[in-house]
Amino acid sequence: LAPRSANKLRTMDSAQEFFFVDGAGSQCGPVTAATLKEYWAGGYVNDTTYAFAVDGSTANWTPISQLPELYTFCTSAAPPSAAMPLYFTPTL
């Protein structure tokens, strides 16, 4: 068996919860990673959106682009059935 790389990216748990700061500067959440992915697809959050994990796995508010597991999860292709309509407005 080949050794596992210590740098291998872990898979994001879609149920992991985060707080985030919306475009108006308001703290929102907690919401699941799956919900953040939907918000990403709808353009409501992006790589500069600050997020904080409810479980404390993030030390501070951090841009999503600097949270590798969450960033990869949000930017990975969603199944066609999960596509967000253009008129999507999240309810917080």
C-alpha positions in Angstrom: 0.0 0.0 0.0 1.2 3.5 -0.8 1.5 5.9 2.1 -1.3 8.5 2.2 -0.2 12.1 1.6 -0.3 14.3 4.7 -1.4 17.1 2.4 -4.4 15.3 1.0 -7.5 17.5 1.1 -10.2 16.1 3.3 -13.8 15.9 2.0 -16.2 18.6 3.3 -19.1 17.3 5.3 -22.1 18.9 3.6 -23.8 19.1 7.0 -21.0 21.1 8.7 -22.4 24.5 9.8 -21.0 27.9 9.2 -21.7 31.5 10.0 -21.0 33.9 7.2 -21.0 37.7 6.5 -23.3 38.7 3.7 -22.8 41.5 1.2 -24.4 44.1 3.5 -21.9 43.1 6.3 -24.5 41.3 8.4 -23.6 38.0 10.2 -25.8 35.2 9.0 -26.3 31.6 9.9 -25.6 29.1 10.9 -26.1 27.4 7.6 -24.8 24.1 6.3 -22.0 23.8 3.8 -24.6 22.5 1.4 -26.6 25.7 1.8 -23.4 27.8 1.3 -22.8 25.9 -2.0 -26.3 26.8 -3.1 -25.7 30.4 -2.1 -22.4 30.3 -4.1 -24.3 29.0 -7.2 -26.8 31.8 -6.8 -24.1 34.4 -6.5 -25.0 35.3 -2.9 -21.6 34.3 -1.5 -18.2 34.2 -3.2 -14.5 33.6 -2.5 -14.2 36.9 -0.5 -17.2 36.0 1.8 -16.0 35.6 5.4 -17.1 32.4 7.1 -16.6 30.9 10.5 -17.2 27.2 11.4 -19.7 26.5 14.2 -17.5 23.6 15.4 -14.5 25.9 16.0 -12.4 24.3 13.2 -11.7 27.9 12.0 -9.8 30.1 14.4 -11.2 33.4 13.0 -13.5 34.8 10.4 -11.8 33.7 7.2 -12.5 34.3 3.5 -14.0 31.2 1.9 -11.1 31.2 -0.6 -8.7 30.5 2.4 -10.8 27.6 3.7 -9.6 24.9 1.2 -12.3 22.2 2.0 -15.2 24.7 1.9 -13.9 26.5 -1.2 -13.4 23.2 -3.1 -16.9 22.0 -2.0 -18.5 25.3 -3.1 -16.8 25.5 -6.4 -17.2 21.8 -7.4 -19.9 21.2 -10.0 -23.3 20.6 -8.7 -25.6 17.9 -10.1 -28.0 19.4 -12.7 -31.0 18.9 -10.4 -29.3 21.2 -7.8 -28.9 24.2 -10.2 -30.2 27.4 -8.6 -32.8 29.4 -10.5 -31.7 32.9 -11.6 -34.3 34.5 -9.3 -33.0 32.8 -6.1 -33.0 34.9 -3.0 -31.9 33.1 0.2 -34.1 33.2 3.3 -32.1 33.8 6.4 
